């Protein structure tokens, strides 16, 4: 097994996440794309931890932190989506013009 | 991990195909419920990758937090925001999609070049394997103690923030001096008491 395979997979997953983040119209799909990107970063951290720092396992500690932050982000993000949906009655990203001038 | 090289390679290939196919489905499928379930599949195959990388504890945390909590949370979000609306077509949307696709492909090419150009400093030592959980605990309570405590505070803040943001505001329609007993109630049917229900059924039986 090679480190490069894991890094390439993580890069592909991250790029798919970026594409979904920019092109999605549905807010919930945007949140899912963010989760995909966070997972790609986690895979990178774990691959580095296994191949470059197998005794110190610093990468695994970082991955646990990223997982907890991602859970918090997802909860707050969905709460914001619900709140906007109640006010605007839509989930279309193109119709959200809050915070614009 | 005491698997042979070929088994590891085949497992990695299967997991990578599942993961990338699921991710493409998440981004490209029209129905968002399918996307949510495919996202759960992506998380599961990611935890399989973690097991291949000798990290059992993080794989278990991944299954617990992502598959168990985040996927269910997203499904609940989809059900709460269940609006079947056709999105209004945006003028020349394909330009944005094509530009984004080009940028993503360029980013992937750049990352690929970087991965293959860099000479990684591989460590000759064997991975600690299942002892990793002991090492993670030591890290949490020595050199990452501040980050650990801050993460717990952040989780508490996120919990309270999510409740505050998502809860329904009950604003009274009347001025404070007037009768406001009705306005603060949720519009729901009055509950029947259990004893009266039992009395009704016994009456109807008789």
Interface residues (C-beta under 8 A of the other chain):
Chain A: X1 X3 X4 X5 X6 X7 X8 X9 X11 X12 X13 X14 X15 X16 X17 X18 X19 X20 X22 X23 X24 X25 X26 X27 X28 X29 X31 X32 X33 X35 X36 X39 X42 X43 X46 X47 X49 X50 X51 X52 X53 X54 X55 X56 X57 X58 X60 X61 X63 X64 X65 X67 X68 X69 X70 X71 X72 X73 X74 X75 X76 X78 X79 X80 X81 X82 X83 X85 X86 X89 X90 X91 X92 X94 X95
Chain B: X5 X8 X9 X12 X16 X19 X20 X23 X24 X26 X27 X32 X35 X36 X39 X42 X43 X46 X49 X50 X52 X53 X54 X55 X57 X58 X61 X62 X65 X66 X69 X70 X73 X74 X76 X77 X78 X80 X81 X83 X85 X87 X88 X90 X96 X97 X100 X101 X103 X104 X105 X107 X108 X111 X112 X115 X116 X120 X121 X122 X123 X125 X126 X127 X128 X132 X135 X136 X139 X140 X144 X147 X151 X154 X155 X157 X158 X159 X161 X162 X163 X165 X166 X168
